[in-house]
């Protein structure tokens, strides 16, 4: 155990963050399977892992967490990303083929259960035997297998220690038996859908139902056929009432069939209204892929703006909810506006991305299709609006702006408003579990401006009399 962790104290509130990678993405931000296949084709015994040419959002944020892994955070590889974590799962892994993980999402149920076990601090499975690869490494190092011939061909040697026991013991010592007070979830693609699934699993678990959950979802796509045939027992169409805050960003220009994102239904008992926001670009554009076609094409820094905005928003929300991050962008209001100006300037290029697809191209309509909650019929972006959202404009463009958020930013930086306000940051910072005001108007009470000596929640605010407080046990 690193010496810097010896003085670790469980923070109050105790926040645990789960980072769910998308399909084909992993914590190492690269394609291990492709590296292995290329090495085998070239008949090379050893192969070098080659990272992606762009810094995928979820892996980047997880690597920037300043806390202790398995105690304050965990990152979980996406389906079809190489099975690199199967040996470390706290539940029995599926070891599914890459094709099955990519097309059908095989492995995401195990990912959700793994995260659930991590939150509880109790593993349900551990690998007691070495793997074939580990045996090969040991033999190359001079290890001599003392077992009989039949033992060697039927099984692999037992481990002296396993990762599940080591990780669980680390969590036990440092957590001091505590469950988290807050669980923050962030994911992209099927990783974002996994956030929905995990929130529902926590709500169904009496030991975890009282934990506050916050979700930041980036283009939640279940995959072809999964909306009609969801994984049994894993609900992703409804956000339950244990979720205090829900924020989701959707890619406007992804027209691949099978990449219809879901806008979930929301429990009427949710504390805060959800926030949904559209941004130009394809599915991967939102997580920092600046390729000119939104996929495997040449990277162009001019097309990095949507990814920068999403990262900034993710960092601001996660930080406000209690996740400790370093290397944050810390964009000023004017820098955010500058990225929006870049998007408007290149809007035609983002629209052109619609002709580049992972599968066949969606041909009906002039907008991306969206699945809405439990509705069987798909809708279009501009249909997703209404009073259930904090910003009722939802995914629709707003009077010549890209979105409600774009309009709001422009109004704040355009004189005379910008001259009247000293606004350095896009969002205020305050205690986890609340929601963003998304503007910087003075806070007043009975007509008097309120001044605070420390960051506080500014939305929503509930006031009650002393008599009401006594009745409510406060």
C-alpha positions as CSV (number, residue, x, y, z in Angstrom):
1,X,0.0,0.0,0.0
2,X,1.5,3.4,-0.9
3,X,2.7,5.4,2.1
4,X,0.5,8.4,1.2
5,X,-2.6,6.3,1.9
6,X,-1.6,5.4,5.5
7,X,-3.1,8.6,6.9
8,X,-6.3,8.3,4.8
9,X,-9.5,9.4,6.4
10,X,-12.9,8.7,5.0
11,X,-14.2,12.1,3.9
12,X,-17.5,13.4,5.1
13,X,-19.6,13.1,3.1
14,X,-18.1,9.9,1.8
15,X,-18.3,10.1,-2.0
16,X,-17.7,7.0,-4.3
17,X,-17.4,7.6,-8.1
18,X,-17.9,4.9,-10.7
19,X,-16.5,5.6,-14.2
20,X,-18.2,3.4,-16.9
21,X,-16.3,3.2,-20.2
22,X,-18.2,2.9,-23.4
23,X,-18.3,-0.1,-25.8
24,X,-14.8,-0.9,-27.1
25,X,-13.2,1.6,-24.6
26,X,-11.2,0.8,-21.5
27,X,-9.2,2.4,-18.7
28,X,-6.0,2.2,-20.8
29,X,-7.7,4.2,-23.6
30,X,-6.7,1.9,-26.4
31,X,-7.5,-1.2,-28.4
32,X,-5.7,-4.2,-26.9
33,X,-7.4,-6.7,-29.1
34,X,-6.3,-5.0,-32.3
35,X,-2.7,-4.8,-31.0
36,X,-2.8,-8.6,-30.3
37,X,-4.3,-9.4,-33.7
38,X,-1.7,-7.4,-35.5
39,X,1.1,-9.0,-33.6
40,X,-0.3,-12.5,-34.3
41,X,-0.6,-11.7,-38.0
42,X,3.0,-10.5,-38.1
43,X,4.0,-13.6,-36.1
44,X,5.5,-11.5,-33.3
45,X,5.5,-13.1,-29.9
46,X,5.3,-9.9,-27.9
47,X,3.2,-6.9,-28.9
48,X,3.0,-3.3,-27.8
49,X,-0.2,-1.8,-26.7
50,X,-1.0,1.3,-28.8
51,X,-3.3,3.9,-27.3
52,X,-6.0,5.8,-29.2
53,X,-4.9,9.0,-30.9
54,X,-7.3,10.9,-28.7
55,X,-7.9,11.1,-24.9
56,X,-11.3,9.5,-24.3
57,X,-13.2,11.4,-21.6
58,X,-14.1,8.7,-19.1
59,X,-10.6,7.2,-18.9
60,X,-9.1,10.7,-18.7
61,X,-11.4,11.7,-15.8
62,X,-10.7,8.5,-13.9
63,X,-7.0,8.9,-14.3
64,X,-7.4,12.4,-12.9
65,X,-9.2,11.3,-9.7
66,X,-7.0,12.3,-6.7
67,X,-8.5,9.7,-4.3
68,X,-7.7,6.1,-3.7
69,X,-8.8,3.5,-6.2
70,X,-11.3,0.9,-4.9
71,X,-12.0,3.1,-1.9
72,X,-13.1,6.3,-3.5
73,X,-13.4,5.4,-7.2
74,X,-13.4,2.6,-9.7
75,X,-13.2,2.6,-13.5
76,X,-14.9,-0.3,-15.4
77,X,-14.0,-1.2,-19.0
78,X,-16.8,-1.3,-21.6
79,X,-18.2,-4.3,-23.4
80,X,-16.0,-5.5,-26.3
81,X,-12.9,-3.7,-25.0
82,X,-10.5,-6.7,-24.6
83,X,-11.6,-8.3,-21.3
84,X,-8.7,-6.8,-19.6
85,X,-10.4,-6.5,-16.2
86,X,-12.1,-10.0,-16.2
87,X,-9.5,-11.3,-13.8
88,X,-10.3,-8.5,-11.3
89,X,-14.1,-8.5,-11.3
90,X,-15.8,-8.9,-7.9
91,X,-18.5,-11.0,-9.6
92,X,-18.0,-14.0,-11.9
93,X,-16.9,-12.6,-15.3
94,X,-18.4,-13.6,-18.6
95,X,-15.2,-13.5,-20.7
96,X,-17.4,-12.8,-23.8
97,X,-15.9,-12.6,-27.3
98,X,-15.2,-9.0,-28.5
99,X,-17.9,-9.3,-31.3
100,X,-20.6,-10.3,-28.8
101,X,-19.6,-7.4,-26.5
102,X,-19.6,-4.9,-29.3
103,X,-22.9,-5.9,-31.0
104,X,-25.0,-7.0,-28.0
105,X,-23.3,-5.4,-25.1
106,X,-22.4,-8.8,-23.5
107,X,-20.7,-8.1,-20.2
108,X,-22.4,-4.9,-19.1
109,X,-24.6,-6.8,-16.6
110,X,-21.4,-8.1,-15.0
111,X,-20.0,-4.6,-15.1
112,X,-23.0,-3.3,-13.2
113,X,-22.9,-6.1,-10.6
114,X,-19.1,-5.5,-10.2
115,X,-19.8,-1.9,-9.4
116,X,-22.5,-2.8,-7.0
117,X,-20.2,-5.2,-5.1
118,X,-17.5,-2.5,-5.1
119,X,-19.9,0.0,-3.5
120,X,-20.8,-2.5,-0.8
121,X,-17.1,-3.5,-0.3
122,X,-17.9,-7.2,-0.6
123,X,-16.7,-9.4,-3.4
124,X,-18.9,-12.2,-4.6
125,X,-16.3,-14.1,-6.7
126,X,-12.5,-14.4,-6.8
127,X,-10.2,-16.1,-9.2
128,X,-8.4,-18.9,-7.4
129,X,-6.5,-20.2,-10.4
130,X,-3.8,-18.6,-12.5
131,X,-4.7,-17.8,-16.1
132,X,-3.0,-19.4,-19.1
133,X,-1.2,-16.1,-19.8
134,X,0.1,-15.8,-16.2
135,X,1.4,-19.4,-16.3
136,X,3.2,-18.6,-19.6
137,X,4.9,-15.6,-17.9
138,X,5.9,-17.7,-14.9
139,X,7.4,-20.4,-17.2
140,X,9.3,-17.8,-19.1
141,X,10.7,-16.6,-15.8
142,X,11.9,-20.1,-14.9
143,X,8.9,-21.3,-12.9
144,X,8.7,-25.1,-12.7
145,X,5.2,-26.7,-12.4
146,X,5.4,-29.5,-9.8
147,X,2.0,-30.9,-10.6
148,X,1.3,-34.2,-12.3
149,X,0.8,-34.5,-16.1
150,X,-3.0,-34.9,-15.7
151,X,-3.2,-31.9,-13.3
152,X,-1.3,-29.7,-15.8
153,X,-3.6,-30.5,-18.7
154,X,-6.8,-30.2,-16.7
155,X,-6.3,-27.0,-14.8
156,X,-3.9,-24.2,-13.8
157,X,-2.1,-23.8,-10.5
158,X,-3.9,-22.0,-7.6
159,X,-2.9,-18.4,-6.7
160,X,-1.1,-17.5,-3.5
161,X,-3.2,-14.3,-3.4
162,X,-5.9,-12.9,-5.6
163,X,-6.8,-9.3,-6.6
164,X,-10.3,-9.5,-5.1
165,X,-9.0,-10.3,-1.6
166,X,-6.3,-7.6,-1.8
167,X,-8.7,-4.9,-3.1
168,X,-11.4,-5.8,-0.6
169,X,-9.0,-5.7,2.3
170,X,-7.7,-2.3,1.2
171,X,-11.2,-1.0,1.0
172,X,-12.1,-2.5,4.4
173,X,-9.1,-0.9,6.1
174,X,-9.5,2.6,4.6
175,X,-13.3,2.8,4.5
176,X,-13.6,1.7,8.2
177,X,-16.8,-0.2,7.4
178,X,-18.7,2.7,6.0
179,X,-20.9,2.7,3.0
180,X,-20.7,5.8,0.7
181,X,-23.0,8.8,1.4
182,X,-23.0,9.8,-2.2
183,X,-22.3,7.7,-5.4
184,X,-21.5,9.6,-8.5
185,X,-21.8,7.8,-11.8
186,X,-20.4,8.9,-15.2
187,X,-20.4,7.0,-18.4
188,X,-20.4,7.2,-22.2
189,X,-22.4,5.1,-24.7
190,X,-23.3,1.7,-23.1
191,X,-21.4,3.0,-20.1
192,X,-23.9,5.8,-19.7
193,X,-26.7,3.3,-19.9
194,X,-24.9,1.2,-17.3
195,X,-25.2,4.3,-15.0
196,X,-29.0,4.0,-15.4
197,X,-28.9,0.2,-14.6
198,X,-26.7,0.7,-11.5
199,X,-28.9,3.4,-10.1
200,X,-31.9,1.0,-10.4
201,X,-30.0,-1.8,-8.8
202,X,-29.1,0.4,-5.9
203,X,-32.7,1.5,-5.5
204,X,-33.8,-2.2,-5.4
205,X,-31.2,-2.9,-2.7
206,X,-32.4,-2.0,0.8
207,X,-28.9,-1.5,2.0
208,X,-28.1,1.0,-0.7
209,X,-31.4,2.7,-1.4
210,X,-30.7,5.6,0.9
211,X,-27.5,6.6,-0.8
212,X,-27.7,9.7,-2.9
213,X,-26.9,9.1,-6.6
214,X,-25.8,11.6,-9.2
215,X,-25.5,10.7,-12.9
216,X,-23.6,12.4,-15.7
217,X,-24.4,10.5,-18.9
218,X,-22.8,11.1,-22.3
219,X,-24.9,9.9,-25.3
220,X,-26.5,6.9,-23.6
221,X,-26.8,4.3,-26.4
222,X,-28.1,0.8,-25.5
223,X,-27.2,-0.7,-28.9
224,X,-29.1,-2.3,-31.7
225,X,-32.1,-4.3,-30.4
226,X,-31.4,-3.7,-26.8
227,X,-34.1,-1.1,-26.4
228,X,-36.7,-3.7,-27.3
229,X,-34.9,-6.6,-25.6
230,X,-33.2,-5.0,-22.6
231,X,-31.1,-7.2,-20.2
232,X,-33.4,-9.0,-17.9
233,X,-33.6,-7.5,-14.4
234,X,-31.6,-4.4,-15.4
235,X,-33.8,-1.4,-16.0
236,X,-32.3,1.5,-17.9
237,X,-35.5,3.2,-19.2
238,X,-36.4,4.8,-15.8
239,X,-34.3,6.9,-13.5
240,X,-35.4,6.1,-9.9
241,X,-35.9,8.5,-7.0
242,X,-32.6,7.8,-5.3
243,X,-31.0,9.8,-8.1
244,X,-30.7,13.4,-6.9
245,X,-29.2,14.9,-10.1
246,X,-29.3,13.7,-13.7
247,X,-27.4,15.4,-16.5
248,X,-27.1,14.0,-20.0
249,X,-25.4,15.3,-23.2
250,X,-26.6,14.0,-26.6
251,X,-24.8,14.0,-29.9
252,X,-26.8,15.7,-32.6
253,X,-25.2,14.3,-35.7
254,X,-24.9,10.5,-35.1
255,X,-27.0,8.9,-37.8
256,X,-25.9,5.3,-37.5
257,X,-28.7,2.7,-37.3
258,X,-28.4,1.0,-33.9
259,X,-27.1,4.1,-32.2
260,X,-30.4,5.6,-31.1
261,X,-29.8,7.1,-27.6
262,X,-32.3,6.8,-24.8
263,X,-33.8,9.8,-22.9
264,X,-35.1,8.0,-19.8
265,X,-38.3,8.5,-17.9
266,X,-37.9,10.0,-14.5
267,X,-39.4,9.2,-11.2
268,X,-41.9,11.8,-10.0
269,X,-40.2,11.6,-6.6
270,X,-36.8,12.9,-7.9
271,X,-35.5,15.8,-5.9
272,X,-34.3,17.9,-8.9
273,X,-35.5,18.1,-12.5
274,X,-33.1,16.5,-15.0
275,X,-30.9,18.4,-17.4
276,X,-30.5,17.3,-21.0
277,X,-28.3,19.1,-23.6
278,X,-27.6,18.6,-27.3
279,X,-24.2,19.2,-28.9
280,X,-23.1,18.9,-32.5
281,X,-21.0,16.0,-33.5
282,X,-21.1,12.2,-33.6
283,X,-21.2,9.7,-30.8
284,X,-17.4,9.8,-30.1
285,X,-17.1,13.5,-30.8
286,X,-18.5,14.2,-27.4
287,X,-15.8,12.3,-25.6
288,X,-12.9,14.2,-27.4
289,X,-12.6,12.4,-30.7
290,X,-11.8,15.3,-33.1
291,X,-11.8,13.1,-36.2
292,X,-13.1,14.9,-39.3
293,X,-15.6,12.0,-39.9
294,X,-16.3,11.6,-36.1
295,X,-14.8,8.1,-36.3
296,X,-11.4,6.8,-37.4
297,X,-10.5,9.8,-39.6
298,X,-7.7,12.3,-39.2
299,X,-7.8,14.4,-36.0
300,X,-8.6,18.1,-36.5
301,X,-8.2,20.4,-33.4
302,X,-10.9,22.6,-34.9
303,X,-13.4,19.9,-34.1
304,X,-12.4,19.4,-30.5
305,X,-14.8,22.0,-29.1
306,X,-17.7,19.7,-28.3
307,X,-15.4,17.3,-26.4
308,X,-13.9,20.2,-24.5
309,X,-17.3,21.5,-23.5
310,X,-18.5,18.0,-22.3
311,X,-15.3,17.5,-20.3
312,X,-15.7,20.9,-18.7
313,X,-19.3,20.2,-17.8
314,X,-18.5,16.8,-16.5
315,X,-15.7,18.2,-14.3
316,X,-17.8,21.0,-12.9
317,X,-20.7,18.7,-12.0
318,X,-18.6,15.9,-10.6
319,X,-16.6,18.4,-8.5
320,X,-19.8,20.0,-7.2
321,X,-21.1,16.5,-6.3
322,X,-18.0,15.7,-4.4
323,X,-15.7,13.9,-6.8
324,X,-12.0,15.0,-6.3
325,X,-10.4,15.7,-9.7
326,X,-7.1,17.2,-10.8
327,X,-6.0,18.7,-14.1
328,X,-9.4,20.3,-14.7
329,X,-10.0,22.6,-17.6
330,X,-11.5,25.3,-15.4
331,X,-12.9,27.1,-18.4
332,X,-14.0,30.7,-17.9
333,X,-17.4,31.9,-19.2
334,X,-15.7,33.5,-22.2
335,X,-13.7,30.4,-23.0
336,X,-16.9,28.4,-23.0
337,X,-18.4,31.0,-25.4
338,X,-15.3,30.7,-27.5
339,X,-15.9,27.0,-27.9
340,X,-19.5,27.6,-28.9
341,X,-18.3,30.1,-31.5
342,X,-16.0,27.5,-32.9
343,X,-18.9,25.0,-33.1
344,X,-21.0,27.5,-35.0
345,X,-18.2,28.3,-37.3
346,X,-17.8,24.6,-38.1
347,X,-21.4,23.7,-38.0
348,X,-21.4,22.5,-41.6
349,X,-18.6,20.1,-40.9
350,X,-20.5,18.6,-38.0
351,X,-23.6,18.2,-40.2
352,X,-21.4,16.5,-42.8
353,X,-20.5,13.8,-40.3
354,X,-24.0,12.4,-40.6
355,X,-22.9,10.6,-43.8
356,X,-20.2,8.7,-41.9
357,X,-21.7,5.9,-39.8
358,X,-20.7,2.8,-37.9
359,X,-23.4,0.8,-39.5
360,X,-26.1,1.8,-42.1
361,X,-27.3,5.4,-42.2
362,X,-30.6,6.6,-40.7
363,X,-32.6,7.8,-43.7
364,X,-35.9,9.1,-42.2
365,X,-36.2,12.6,-41.0
366,X,-33.8,15.6,-40.7
367,X,-33.0,15.0,-37.1
368,X,-31.4,12.2,-35.0
369,X,-33.9,9.7,-33.6
370,X,-34.3,9.2,-29.9
371,X,-35.9,6.6,-27.7
372,X,-38.0,8.1,-25.0
373,X,-38.4,6.1,-21.8
374,X,-40.8,3.2,-22.1
375,X,-42.3,4.5,-25.4
376,X,-42.1,2.0,-28.2
377,X,-42.0,4.5,-31.0
378,X,-38.9,6.6,-31.5
379,X,-38.9,10.4,-31.6
380,X,-36.7,13.1,-32.9
381,X,-34.5,15.6,-31.1
382,X,-36.9,18.5,-31.3
383,X,-39.7,16.3,-29.7
384,X,-37.7,16.0,-26.5
385,X,-38.8,19.0,-24.6
386,X,-41.3,19.9,-21.8
387,X,-41.8,20.9,-18.2
388,X,-40.2,17.7,-16.8
389,X,-36.8,19.1,-17.6
390,X,-35.1,21.9,-15.7
391,X,-34.6,23.6,-19.1
392,X,-37.9,22.8,-20.9
393,X,-36.3,23.4,-24.3
394,X,-34.7,20.0,-23.9
395,X,-32.9,18.8,-27.1
396,X,-34.5,21.3,-29.4
397,X,-32.6,24.3,-31.0
398,X,-33.6,27.7,-29.5
399,X,-34.3,30.7,-31.7
400,X,-31.2,30.5,-33.8
401,X,-29.0,29.1,-31.1
402,X,-27.6,25.6,-30.9
403,X,-29.4,24.9,-27.6
404,X,-30.8,26.6,-24.4
405,X,-27.3,26.4,-23.0
406,X,-25.7,28.1,-26.0
407,X,-28.3,30.9,-25.7
408,X,-27.7,31.3,-22.0
409,X,-23.9,31.6,-22.4
410,X,-24.3,34.2,-25.2
411,X,-26.6,36.2,-23.0
412,X,-24.2,36.2,-20.2
413,X,-21.1,37.3,-22.2
414,X,-22.9,39.9,-24.3
415,X,-22.8,43.5,-23.0
416,X,-24.2,45.1,-21.0
417,X,-24.8,41.9,-18.8
418,X,-21.1,40.9,-18.9
419,X,-20.1,44.5,-17.9
420,X,-22.5,44.4,-14.9
421,X,-21.3,41.0,-13.5
422,X,-18.0,39.7,-12.5
423,X,-18.4,36.2,-13.7
424,X,-15.3,34.1,-13.9
425,X,-16.8,30.6,-13.8
426,X,-19.6,28.9,-15.6
427,X,-21.1,27.3,-12.5
428,X,-21.0,28.0,-8.8
429,X,-19.5,25.3,-6.5
430,X,-21.4,24.0,-3.6
431,X,-22.2,20.8,-1.6
432,X,-22.8,17.6,-3.4
433,X,-26.4,16.4,-3.9
434,X,-27.9,19.6,-5.2
435,X,-28.3,21.0,-8.7
436,X,-26.9,23.9,-10.7
437,X,-28.5,27.2,-11.1
438,X,-26.7,27.7,-14.4
439,X,-26.7,31.5,-14.0
440,X,-25.1,34.1,-11.7
441,X,-28.0,36.3,-10.5
442,X,-27.8,37.7,-7.0
443,X,-29.5,35.6,-4.3
444,X,-32.1,37.5,-2.4
445,X,-34.3,36.8,0.7
446,X,-37.2,39.2,1.4
447,X,-35.6,41.6,-1.1
448,X,-32.2,41.7,0.6
449,X,-29.1,40.5,-1.2
450,X,-27.5,37.5,0.6
451,X,-23.7,37.3,1.1
452,X,-22.1,34.0,2.0
453,X,-18.7,33.3,3.4
454,X,-18.4,29.9,1.8
455,X,-19.8,28.1,-1.2
456,X,-23.5,27.1,-0.8
457,X,-26.2,25.5,-2.8
458,X,-28.2,28.0,-4.8
459,X,-30.8,25.7,-6.4
460,X,-33.2,24.4,-5.3
461,X,-33.8,26.2,-1.9
462,X,-36.5,25.0,0.5
463,X,-37.5,27.3,3.3
464,X,-39.5,26.1,6.3
465,X,-40.6,27.7,9.6
466,X,-39.2,26.6,13.0
467,X,-42.5,24.8,13.7
468,X,-42.2,22.9,10.4
469,X,-38.6,22.1,11.1
470,X,-39.6,20.6,14.5
471,X,-42.4,18.5,12.8
472,X,-39.9,17.3,10.2
473,X,-37.3,16.4,12.8
474,X,-34.8,19.0,11.7
